[in-house]
Amino acid sequence: MLKKYQALLLPSVWPDRSTLGLILTPLLIALILLLLDRFGIQRGYYAYFSDTALYDGITSGQPAFVAQLHFSLSCLLLFVVVPLLFHLLLPVKQIYRYGLSLQAAREHFPIYGLLLGIMLPVLWLVSSYPEFNQFYPMYKPEGLSDWLLYEVIYLLQFFAVEFFFRGFCLFRLEKIAGLYAIVLMVIPYALIHIYKPLPEAIGSIAAGLILGYLAIKTRSIWPGLFVHGGVAFSMDLFSLIRNEWFGG
């Protein structure tokens, strides 16, 4: 009887490490997003650390800066370090760079420069809308050097996001679903925008599809990082201009 149920319930052939790594990849994606939402985002910082020593000595204008630092470091941990450790444990055959090759990206930068150039007038227009103007920038800087330091920290999260979604997720899911991996990758990618202004959250679906397709074709995350980071930096810059921060 026991052998009968073993034959019924257990697989006849156990997967090797590479196959097991593919099987567990969607589960890892779900776990990482849950951990990021609970502990990593800015509201997680306020919820868990506002009553601790990590808040001591922070001036009234600085919590948003420290919250962004917390979020960027959380992204680096959950979107880069954890996937790399997972890959060391359960590597997938013929996936070893996850789009990190600069050589593959060089010839495609003009295409991404054109995309960013198209986006800039749109960003300038939407930066006048209250829904965006009141949301961005998420940190109101106290000076120019303060703002530039914040932007460096801010852009670290975009490297982590591009590595995770357009690198780790996309190239692993491609082994399972081919080009359909782009659509599968966009689902969790759109969900990390759930707290953003609604037009941006919806726009992340189109952006994810475009950047995912280009990443598949170029086998590189760097041009996508250039566009994604450029859009984020420009949105902050335009919002500061709209609020006459530079004039002040």
For each residue, the residues with C-beta under 8 A, 3 or more apart:
1: 4 5
2: 5 6
3: 6 7
4: 1 7 8
5: 1 2 8 9
6: 2 3 9 10
7: 3 4 10 12
8: 4 5
9: 5 6
10: 6 7
11: 14 15
12: 7
13:
14: 11
15: 11 19 20 23
16: 19 20
17: 20 21 90 91
18: 21 22 90 91 92 93
19: 15 16 22 23
20: 15 16 17 23 24 90
21: 17 18 24 25 86 87 89 90 91 92 172
22: 18 19 25 92 172 175 176
23: 15 19 20
24: 20 21 27 28 86 90
25: 21 22 28 29 169 172 173 176
26: 29 30 173
27: 24 30 31
28: 24 25 31 32 82 83 86
29: 25 26 32 33 169 188
30: 26 27 33 34 188
31: 27 28 34 35
32: 28 29 35 36 78 79 82 83 164
33: 29 30 36 37 188 191 192
34: 30 31 37 38
35: 31 32 38 39 40 78
36: 32 33 39 40 41 74 75 78 79 192
37: 33 34 40 41 44
38: 34 35 44
39: 35 36 44 48 74
40: 35 36 37 44 70 71 74 75 77 78
41: 36 37 44 45 71 74 195
42: 45 46 64 67 68 70 71 138
43: 46 47 195
44: 37 38 39 40 41 47 48 70 74
45: 41 42 48 49 50 66 67 70 71
46: 42 43 49 50 63 67
47: 43 44 50
48: 39 44 45 52
49: 45 46 52 54 55 70
50: 45 46 47 55 63
51: 55
52: 48 49 55 56
53: 56
54: 49 66
55: 49 50 51 52 58 63
56: 52 53
57:
58: 55 62 63 66
59: 62
60: 63
61: 64 65 140 142
62: 58 59 65 66
63: 46 50 55 58 60 66 67
64: 42 61 67 68 138 139 140
65: 61 62 68 69 139 146 150 153
66: 45 54 58 62 63 69 70
67: 42 45 46 63 64 70 71
68: 42 64 65 71 72 138 139 150 153 154
69: 65 66 72 73 153
70: 40 42 44 45 49 66 67 73 74
71: 40 41 42 45 67 68 74 75 157
72: 68 69 75 76 153 154 156 157 160
73: 69 70 76 77 156
74: 36 39 40 41 44 70 71 77 78
75: 36 40 71 72 78 79 80 156 157 160 161
76: 72 73 79 80 81 156 157 159 160
77: 40 73 74 80 81 82
78: 32 35 36 40 74 75 81 82 160 164
79: 32 36 75 76 82 83 160 161 163 164 168
80: 75 76 77 83 84 159 160 163 164
81: 76 77 78 84 85
82: 28 32 77 78 79 85 86
83: 28 32 79 80 86 87 98 163 164 168
84: 80 81 87 88
85: 81 82 88 89
86: 21 24 28 82 83 89 90
87: 21 83 84 90 91 92 95 98 168
88: 84 85 91
89: 21 85 86
90: 17 18 20 21 24 86 87
91: 17 18 21 87 88 95 96
92: 18 21 22 87 95 172 175
93: 18
94:
95: 87 91 92 98 171 172 175
96: 91
97: 100 101 219
98: 83 87 95 163 167 168 171 221
99: 162 163 166 167 170 171 215 219 220 221 222
100: 97 163 167 220 221 222
101: 97 104 105 219 220
102: 105 106 220 222
103: 106
104: 101 108 218 219 220
105: 101 102 108 109 218 220 222 223
106: 102 103 109
107:
108: 104 105 111 112 214 217 218 220 223
109: 105 106 112 113 223 226
110: 113 114
111: 108 114 115 214 223
112: 108 109 115 116 214 223 224 226 227
113: 109 110 116 117 226
114: 110 111 117 118
115: 111 112 118 119 210 227
116: 112 113 119 120 226 227 230 231
117: 113 114 120
118: 114 115 121 122
119: 115 116 122 123 227 230 231 234
120: 116 117 123 124 234
121: 118 124 125
122: 118 119 125 126
123: 119 120 126 127 231 234 235 238
124: 120 121 127 128 238
125: 121 122 128
126: 122 123 129 132 199
127: 123 124 132 133 136 235 238 239 241 242
128: 124 125 132 133 242
129: 126 132 133
130: 133 134
131: 134 135 197 198 199
132: 126 127 128 129 135 136 197 199 200 235 239
133: 127 128 129 130 136 239 242 243
134: 130 131
135: 131 132 138 196 197
136: 127 132 133 235 236 239
137: 140 141 235 236 239 240
138: 42 64 68 135
139: 64 65 68 150
140: 61 64 137 245
141: 137 144 146 147 150 240 245
142: 61 146
143: 146 147
144: 141 147 148
145: 148 149
146: 65 141 142 143 149 150
147: 141 143 144 150 151 240
148: 144 145 151 152
149: 145 146 152 153
150: 65 68 139 141 146 147 153 154
151: 147 148 154 155 233 236
152: 148 149 155 156
153: 65 68 69 72 149 150 156
154: 68 72 150 151 157 158 232 233 236
155: 151 152 158 159 229 232 233
156: 72 73 75 76 152 153 159 160
157: 71 72 75 76 154 160 161
158: 154 155 161 162 225 228 229 232
159: 76 80 155 156 162 163 225 229
160: 72 75 76 78 79 80 156 157 163 164
161: 75 79 157 158 164 165 189 192 228
162: 99 158 159 165 166 167 211 221 224 225 228
163: 79 80 83 98 99 100 159 160 166 167 168 221
164: 32 78 79 80 83 160 161 167 168 169
165: 161 162 168 169 170 185 188 189 208 212
166: 99 162 163 169 170 185 211 212 215 221 224
167: 98 99 100 162 163 164 170 171 215 221
168: 79 83 87 98 163 164 165 171 172
169: 25 29 164 165 166 172 173 181 184 185 188 189
170: 99 165 166 167 173 174 181 182 185 212 215 216
171: 95 98 99 167 168 174 175 181
172: 21 22 25 92 95 168 169 175 176
173: 25 26 169 170 176 177 181 184 185
174: 170 171 177 178 179 181 216
175: 22 92 95 171 172
176: 22 25 172 173 181
177: 173 174 180 181 184
178: 174 181
179: 174 182 216
180: 177 183 184
181: 169 170 171 173 174 176 177 178 184 185 212 216
182: 170 179 185 186 208 209 212 213 216
183: 180 186 187 209
184: 169 173 177 180 181 187
185: 165 166 169 170 173 181 182 188 189 208 212
186: 182 183 189 190 205 208 209 212
187: 183 184 190 191
188: 29 30 33 165 169 185 191 192
189: 161 165 169 185 186 192 193 204 208
190: 186 187 193 201 204 205 208
191: 33 187 188 194
192: 33 36 161 188 189
193: 189 190 196 200 201 204
194: 191 201
195: 41 43
196: 135 193 200 201 204
197: 131 132 135 200 201
198: 131 201 202
199: 126 131 132 202 203
200: 132 193 196 197 203 204
201: 190 193 194 196 197 198 204
202: 198 199 205 206
203: 199 200 206 207
204: 189 190 193 196 200 201 207 208
205: 186 190 202 208 209
206: 202 203 209 210
207: 203 204 210 211 228
208: 165 182 185 186 189 190 204 205 211 212
209: 182 183 186 205 206 212 213
210: 115 206 207 213 214
211: 162 166 207 208 214 215 224 227 228
212: 165 166 170 181 182 185 186 208 209 215 216
213: 182 209 210 216 217
214: 108 111 112 210 211 217 218 223 224
215: 99 166 167 170 211 212 218 219 220 221 224
216: 170 174 179 181 182 212 213 219
217: 108 213 214
218: 104 105 108 214 215 223
219: 97 99 101 104 215 216
220: 99 100 101 102 104 105 108 215 223 224
221: 98 99 100 162 163 166 167 215 224 225
222: 99 100 102 105 225 226
223: 105 108 109 111 112 214 218 220 226 227
224: 112 162 166 211 214 215 220 221 227 228
225: 158 159 162 221 222 228 229
226: 109 112 113 116 222 223 229 230
227: 112 115 116 119 211 223 224 230 231
228: 158 161 162 207 211 224 225 231 232
229: 155 158 159 225 226 232 233
230: 116 119 226 227 233 234
231: 116 119 123 227 228 234 235
232: 154 155 158 228 229 235 236
233: 151 154 155 229 230 236 237
234: 119 120 123 230 231 237 238
235: 123 127 132 136 137 231 232 238 239
236: 136 137 151 154 232 233 239 240
237: 233 234 240 241
238: 123 124 127 234 235 241 242
239: 127 132 133 136 137 235 236 242 243
240: 137 141 147 236 237 243 245 246
241: 127 237 238 244 245 246
242: 127 128 133 238 239
243: 133 239 240
244: 241 247 248
245: 140 141 240 241 248
246: 240 241
247: 244
248: 244 245
